[in-house]
Amino acid sequence: MRAGRKTPLLLAAAILAVTAPAALADSNITSFGFSVSPTTVAPGGKVTLTATDCANQATASAPALFDDVTLGKGDGPGQTATVTVGSDAKPGAQYDVTFTCGSERGTTPLTISTGRTTPIGTVKTGVGGGVSGPNAAEILAGAALVGAAGVMVVRRRRASRG
């Protein structure tokens, strides 16, 4: 190859050599597993933090949501802890939960929900009979309509026969 053809390859190799360590550092790849469950929670709700395959004592941290938490003793395949998210957590925001095992760190997101997941109180459906039972006037009006329809059917049958 001539020198002109090697220049782009050398330039690409130099860029890769400079950027690869930074890319790997930000890739969030660890030798241990970690998770937050559920991944979306209301302010003041509870989440379970789990670290797996960590030979050391694992910890989790999300200063804006809860204090540092020790997950376990490092003597089993899985270490867990349940924490309460701060009631002042901003709805709709996403926070990073950082897990530490020995000298390794990894992060996973935790989203704060924007509202309640279950309704409280009665459902506002507007005007309708589904909210309360029928009253006496409605029952009489319905019976009168059914009776009138019955009379009409009988009269038509008689008229068509004869």
Number of C-alpha atoms within 10 A of each C-alpha: 5 6 7 8 9 10 11 11 11 11 11 10 11 11 11 12 11 10 10 10 11 10 11 10 9 9 11 12 13 13 11 19 15 25 20 20 13 13 15 17 23 21 21 15 15 15 19 15 23 21 25 18 17 23 15 16 17 27 23 26 18 18 13 14 22 16 14 14 17 17 21 18 15 17 12 13 11 19 22 21 16 14 17 15 20 17 13 10 20 17 15 14 11 16 18 16 21 18 27 22 23 12 6 14 18 21 21 15 15 21 19 22 19 14 12 10 9 6 8 7 6 7 8 7 8 8 7 7 9 9 12 7 8 10 9 9 9 11 10 11 11 12 12 12 11 12 12 11 11 11 11 11 12 10 10 10 10 9 9 7 6 5
